Amino acid sequence: MEGLRFCYSFALSNYVGLVRFGRNLALMNLAGKRLVIFGCGYVGSSLARTALAAGAQVEAVTRNTEKAAALRAEGLTSVVTAELASADWHRQIAPGADFVVNCVSASAPGIEGYRQSYVAGQKSILVWAQTGQIPVGTLIYTSSTSVYPHGDGAVVDELADSGGGTPTGAIIRESEIILERASALACRRWFILRLAGIYGPGRHHLLDQLRAGAIALSGSGGPHLNLIYRDDIVSAIMAGLVAPAVFGNETFNVTDGHPARRAEVGSWLAAQVGVASPVFDGTSGTRRGGVPTPDRLISSKKIQEMLGWQPQFPDYQVGYRAILGRP
Ligand SMILES: NC(=O)c1ccc[n+]([C@@H]2O[C@H](COP(=O)([O-])OP(=O)(O)OC[C@H]3O[C@@H](n4cnc5c(N)ncnc54)[C@H](OP(=O)(O)O)[C@@H]3O)[C@@H](O)[C@H]2O)c1
C-alpha cells in the first residue's frame, strides 16, 4: 500500500512538473499518438497546429471544404468534410483514437443550431466511438461557463449548480450529461472543460469596437468579464490529454482567474489605443443571444490544483498586450 502511494505521488509530482514546465508546449511529445478533432475553428485549428508540432497524427471533421483543404496543407493526415450530427463521417475516421477533442460550436444561430451541434453532435461522436470496438483513450469536450446560472458577483466553482443560465446554456449542459453517461466502450475517460469568454489573436471584439470609434457600448460596465486566452485553452486541453491515468471523468472551469469589470477592461483598452474611455448605455444584449453579461467570478482552481495547468496569460492586460504587440 505504501509502495503504491509512493508510485502515485512520484508519478503525479513528475507530471505536474512536466505540465508546469511544459507551459512551453513545444516540450510536449505526442509522437505515436492519434488525435481526432471535431470542429476545427478558432480553438480546434490552434490545437491542431500545437499537436502536429508535438508529433501527433492529427485528423479532423469540419463542414467547410476550404478549411479542410487548408488543414490538409498544414499537415493533418485526414480531414473529412461532414456534418457532425450525421453518420456520414463514421466510416471515414478509424476507431480507437488515443485522443478525441470535441470543440464544435453551434451549427447555426438559434436553439436548433445549438441542439444540432452540441446534443446531436455529441451523440454522433459517442456512437462512432463505440462501434469501433476499441474505445477512445481520452475524450475532451470544450463546454462553456454558460452552463452556470449565477450572477450577483457569486464565486462559481465546478460544484455550483450548472442547470444553464440561458436556454442555450441548458442545451450545452445537456450535451455534458450525454458525455458524463458515456459507456466505457466508447471512451476510457473524459474531461469536460468549461471555457470562459475566448479571446486572442484575431478575436478581440471589444478592441475592434473601440478601434472603430465606438464611444457608447451596449450593456453595463459593472459585470466582471471572465476571459481565457486561446493558447491557454490549448494548453489546458493538452494537460487533459497527457494527464496520468489516475485522473479521468472530471469537469474543470478554464478561465484566467482574474476577472475584471467590463468598464475597467474598456477603459484600459481605450488608453492602449489612444481613444476615449467608452460609456455603457445600460441596455441589455452584450453577449451572444442578446443576454446581458452575468456578473460572477469563475474559479479555475480545480484544474490548476489537479492537473497543474496554469495560464500563460493570467489576466486581460497580459493577453491584450500580446495581441497589441506591446511588451
Ligand atoms: N466563443 C466563446 O467565447 C466560447 C466560450 C465558451 C465556450 N466556447 C466553446 O469553445 C469551443 C471552441 O470555440 P471556437 O471559438 O473555436 O468555435 P469556432 O471558431 O466557431 O469553431 C467551431 C467549429 O465547429 C464547426 N462546426 C460547428 N457546427 C458543426 C457541425 N454541426 N458539424 C461539424 N462542424 C461544426 C465549425 O465548422 P465550419 O468551419 O464548418 O463552420 C467551426 O470550425 C466551442 O465548443 C464553443 O462552444 C466558446
Ligand as a Chemical Component Dictionary entry (heavy atoms), coordinates in Angstrom:
data_LIG
# 
_chem_comp.id                   LIG 
_chem_comp.type                 NON-POLYMER 
_chem_comp.pdbx_formal_charge   0 
_chem_comp.three_letter_code    LIG 
# 
loop_
_chem_comp_atom.comp_id 
_chem_comp_atom.atom_id 
_chem_comp_atom.alt_atom_id 
_chem_comp_atom.type_symbol 
_chem_comp_atom.charge 
_chem_comp_atom.model_Cartn_x 
_chem_comp_atom.model_Cartn_y 
_chem_comp_atom.model_Cartn_z 
_chem_comp_atom.pdbx_ordinal 
LIG N1  N1  N 0  -16.653 31.801 -28.115 1  
LIG C1  C1  C 0  -16.569 31.763 -26.798 2  
LIG O1  O1  O 0  -16.279 32.771 -26.131 3  
LIG C2  C2  C 0  -16.796 30.441 -26.097 4  
LIG C3  C3  C 0  -16.978 30.462 -24.720 5  
LIG C4  C4  C 0  -17.116 29.266 -24.055 6  
LIG C5  C5  C 0  -17.056 28.068 -24.761 7  
LIG N2  N2  N 1  -16.903 28.072 -26.113 8  
LIG C6  C6  C 0  -16.783 26.774 -26.795 9  
LIG O2  O2  O 0  -15.462 26.643 -27.221 10 
LIG C7  C7  C 0  -15.383 25.765 -28.340 11 
LIG C8  C8  C 0  -14.481 26.324 -29.387 12 
LIG O3  O3  O 0  -14.971 27.581 -29.816 13 
LIG P1  P1  P 0  -14.377 28.288 -31.095 14 
LIG O4  O4  O 0  -14.369 29.729 -30.793 15 
LIG O5  O5  O -1 -13.113 27.618 -31.525 16 
LIG O6  O6  O 0  -15.519 27.977 -32.160 17 
LIG P2  P2  P 0  -15.491 28.278 -33.722 18 
LIG O7  O7  O 0  -14.349 29.139 -34.093 19 
LIG O8  O8  O 0  -16.851 28.730 -34.081 20 
LIG O9  O9  O 0  -15.208 26.845 -34.340 21 
LIG C9  C9  C 0  -16.096 25.802 -34.191 22 
LIG C10 C10 C 0  -16.013 24.874 -35.381 23 
LIG O10 O10 O 0  -17.098 23.963 -35.257 24 
LIG C11 C11 C 0  -17.508 23.611 -36.551 25 
LIG N3  N3  N 0  -18.894 23.171 -36.521 26 
LIG C12 C12 C 0  -19.949 23.835 -35.994 27 
LIG N4  N4  N 0  -21.047 23.095 -36.115 28 
LIG C13 C13 C 0  -20.674 21.952 -36.729 29 
LIG C14 C14 C 0  -21.368 20.801 -37.134 30 
LIG N5  N5  N 0  -22.668 20.677 -36.867 31 
LIG N6  N6  N 0  -20.677 19.816 -37.758 32 
LIG C15 C15 C 0  -19.351 19.934 -37.993 33 
LIG N7  N7  N 0  -18.643 21.017 -37.615 34 
LIG C16 C16 C 0  -19.291 22.005 -36.999 35 
LIG C17 C17 C 0  -17.340 24.858 -37.382 36 
LIG O11 O11 O 0  -17.090 24.333 -38.633 37 
LIG P3  P3  P 0  -17.294 25.103 -40.022 38 
LIG O12 O12 O 0  -15.976 25.651 -40.289 39 
LIG O13 O13 O 0  -17.703 24.050 -40.927 40 
LIG O14 O14 O 0  -18.354 26.159 -39.796 41 
LIG C18 C18 C 0  -16.123 25.535 -36.725 42 
LIG O15 O15 O 0  -14.953 25.235 -37.429 43 
LIG C19 C19 C 0  -16.811 25.518 -28.769 44 
LIG O16 O16 O 0  -17.194 24.252 -28.278 45 
LIG C20 C20 C 0  -17.598 26.604 -28.061 46 
LIG O17 O17 O 0  -18.885 26.181 -27.761 47 
LIG C21 C21 C 0  -16.777 29.229 -26.789 48 
# 
loop_
_chem_comp_bond.comp_id 
_chem_comp_bond.atom_id_1 
_chem_comp_bond.atom_id_2 
_chem_comp_bond.value_order 
_chem_comp_bond.pdbx_ordinal 
LIG N1  C1  SING 1  
LIG C1  O1  DOUB 2  
LIG C1  C2  SING 3  
LIG C2  C3  SING 4  
LIG C2  C21 DOUB 5  
LIG C3  C4  DOUB 6  
LIG C4  C5  SING 7  
LIG C5  N2  DOUB 8  
LIG N2  C6  SING 9  
LIG N2  C21 SING 10 
LIG C6  O2  SING 11 
LIG C6  C20 SING 12 
LIG O2  C7  SING 13 
LIG C7  C8  SING 14 
LIG C7  C19 SING 15 
LIG C8  O3  SING 16 
LIG O3  P1  SING 17 
LIG P1  O4  DOUB 18 
LIG P1  O5  SING 19 
LIG P1  O6  SING 20 
LIG O6  P2  SING 21 
LIG P2  O7  DOUB 22 
LIG P2  O8  SING 23 
LIG P2  O9  SING 24 
LIG O9  C9  SING 25 
LIG C9  C10 SING 26 
LIG C10 O10 SING 27 
LIG C10 C18 SING 28 
LIG O10 C11 SING 29 
LIG C11 N3  SING 30 
LIG C11 C17 SING 31 
LIG N3  C12 SING 32 
LIG N3  C16 SING 33 
LIG C12 N4  DOUB 34 
LIG N4  C13 SING 35 
LIG C13 C14 SING 36 
LIG C13 C16 DOUB 37 
LIG C14 N5  SING 38 
LIG C14 N6  DOUB 39 
LIG N6  C15 SING 40 
LIG C15 N7  DOUB 41 
LIG N7  C16 SING 42 
LIG C17 O11 SING 43 
LIG C17 C18 SING 44 
LIG O11 P3  SING 45 
LIG P3  O12 DOUB 46 
LIG P3  O13 SING 47 
LIG P3  O14 SING 48 
LIG C18 O15 SING 49 
LIG C19 O16 SING 50 
LIG C19 C20 SING 51 
LIG C20 O17 SING 52 
# 
